[in-house]
């Protein structure tokens, strides 16, 4: 996770927060909103290439998903 800058991490968290608000307004599950946002971001040109490492997935992406599922 050393290659990940604070700005990039902030943008990831901001995007996840926006997806959560939109998902709640549309009454969709959070995981469905994240999948839809990921697909949309995947097709956008000029998006930052984010190297997915094991540490990034286990420390940034997985805990919010597990927390949401537990609620």
Beta strands, then each sheet from edge to edge (+ up, - down):
end
